[in-house]
Amino acid sequence: MNKRVIPVVGMACSSCSANVERTLQSLEGVVSASVNLASRSALVEWNPDVISLEQMKEAVNGIGFDLVIETDRSVVEIERREYASLRKKTLLSWLFALLVMAVSMGWLKVGSRSAANQVALVIALANILICGRQFYVSTFRQLRHKSANMDTLVAFSTAISFVYSAVVTLFLSHPEPAFDTFFDASVMIITFVLTGRLLEERAKNATASSIRTLMGLQPKTARVVRGDDVDEVPLSTVSLGDVLEVRAGEKIPVDGNVTWAESFMTADGAYVDESMITGEPTPALKRRMDKVLAGTVLQQGRLRFRATQVGEQTALAGIIRMVQQAQGSKAPVQRVVDRLALIFVPTVTMIALLTFIVWWIVGGNAGLPHAIVSAVAVLVIACPCAMGLATPTALMVGIGKAAEKNILIKDATALENMRKVDALVIDKTGTLTIPNQSIDFTKADHLPFEERETLKPHAVEAMSDLRSSGIEVYLMSGDKAEAVGYWAEKVGIEHWQSEVKPADKENLVRKLQGEGKHVAMVGDGINDSQALATADVSVAIGTGTDVAMDVAQVTLMGKDLRALPEAIELSKHTVGMVRQNLFWAFVYNVVSIPLAAGVLHLFGVDFQITPVWASALMALSSISVVLNSLRLRWTSK
């Protein structure tokens, strides 16, 4: 099975992402597909013997979107071009909007009222063909596949406004005041929707800054040693086994093993800043045969190393891939929202139709303009964008914030579940403590515990923070009772067990779960993998075994155990932000749709949201959700 995050081009709302996801999931050979609107990507697992990426791309193209699967296509460049095109269309649409408003309101004198309507017709038609064409093309493709999205609402509302106004203009030589035209509404709807999308794109780019920061750690070139020559070459041309040279202040381009190093501090080694990968502030001394990682920085001196991992195989690439997959994954609550999005547009269309029929019946032919205005306002204001963006934007910021703290979260479910943790099982050796590399093991029983191993940095504060959060901590170790009891007392852990086997750790996790607790397991070795797989949330230490990190949902890259309570606190903040977003997005639709439909008129209140204001409020609601999610950058520790 293959698993990959694939960029998706052309999505604008939750209905779009839900349609792409449904299309991918319907393909034979696709095991799972999760499409994220905020990250504009699809996390797809598929059987390459049954289906190819090209076939998936063809299916997605059929509904009006695109998968970027080609290696020679730059996603960044595609997004830059799309953003530039969107900006041009938005500015041009504002020009059309000002012109049609000037003509419709009489600010620009063009002759009689009929002449003004004809000029407004030409402006509105130009706006539809040049700036709003994408909405109609998308709607046509969606309807061919019996689906709908935000573009459908925009296309229907603007088309109704334009066609009605065109009929009045072309076939009524002296239209009565009751039969006003709505060319300005047609233009302003497109203008506000484009403006909203432009602002959304800018805000969504900010939520993806953590990925760009990680990618920025990768240098573009590398120095390859060939005999007596050192040549600077593109990073993509570096191969396994190449010997590379790095100089002071430069980033190490790929993973490898040191073959030679020197500096003014030591003749046979050099210091490398690995803080961006491990979170450790102290530079690491690298000598011959020591491992160096891509993205780390040589502080001073020079070193040469032989490449052991290049391209997508480096540790940094793995971290980027994990964060991308986590940001592309979905929390359980988002899947509910996506299912609602699929039925939301058809439902709104029916409400708009019902609104039109009711007001036409109530007002007769004289009430026809009001009926059209009400139906158009309902179509515009009911955009599900805000609801669709509510969860993924908050999750993207939360997972990105965690990555900045050297906490790697594999999926959104883990981030959502961490807030529920009320019991934590932690391994001792390698997790809570660090074994000293220099103790004669034959005399270990006669040495003070501090000389056999040392506590990890800030372990006491981390355990204290967990207890303050109401989390019970259990220390489990295969070590002897004297050692386990000593370190448990040292960090203030009340519950501990010694001389345990892997099955004992798993049994404790199951026992606590049986008591109704949400359990997190923290470990670093193969002997912890059973308990990690059983726990509600599994946390591995980045310096541990590959098995533990493969099983775990969360990986702590540094040695500072304060990352544990930080991760739990971040989970609480993120889920809280998701709930805020969903609440306001839901309230927005519940309140705005009846107001747009003109319900207050039934109670004698002369107030109604017009199509122009509806488009502005719709854009504002989506932008507010994204901006609210960005508050996580500052509200979380």
Salt bridges, closest charged atoms under 4 A:
GLU21 OE1 - LYS330 NZ 2.62
GLU21 OE2 - ARG335 NH1 3.94
ASP66 OD1 - LYS57 NZ 2.59
ASP66 OD2 - ARG73 NH1 3.11
GLU70 OE2 - LYS57 NZ 3.25
GLU70 OE1 - ARG73 NH1 3.14
GLU77 OE1 - ARG80 NH1 2.67
GLU77 OE2 - ARG81 NH1 3.99
ASP151 OD1 - ARG197 NH2 2.60
ASP180 OD1 - ARG113 NH2 2.90
GLU201 OE1 - ARG40 NH1 2.45
GLU201 OE2 - LYS204 NZ 3.35
ASP231 OD2 - ARG226 NH1 3.41
GLU245 OE2 - ARG247 NE 3.05
GLU245 OE1 - ARG302 NH1 3.60
GLU245 OE1 - ARG304 NE 2.75
GLU250 OE2 - ARG223 NH1 2.36
GLU262 OE2 - ARG302 NH2 3.59
ASP268 OD1 - ARG287 NE 3.24
GLU274 OE2 - LYS286 NZ 2.96
GLU312 OE1 - ARG321 NH1 3.24
ASP338 OD2 - LYS330 NZ 2.23
GLU404 OE2 - ARG633 NH1 3.65
ASP427 OD1 - LYS505 NZ 3.09
ASP445 OD2 - LYS480 NZ 3.52
GLU450 OE2 - LYS490 NZ 3.82
GLU453 OE2 - LYS428 NZ 2.56
GLU461 OE2 - HIS458 ND1 3.12
GLU472 OE1 - LYS517 NZ 3.84
ASP479 OD2 - LYS428 NZ 3.09
ASP479 OD1 - ARG452 NH2 3.95
GLU506 OE2 - ARG510 NE 3.08
GLU515 OE2 - LYS511 NZ 2.86
ASP528 OD1 - LYS505 NZ 2.54
ASP560 OD2 - ARG562 NH2 2.83
GLU569 OE2 - HIS573 NE2 3.75
ASP606 OD1 - HIS601 ND1 3.88
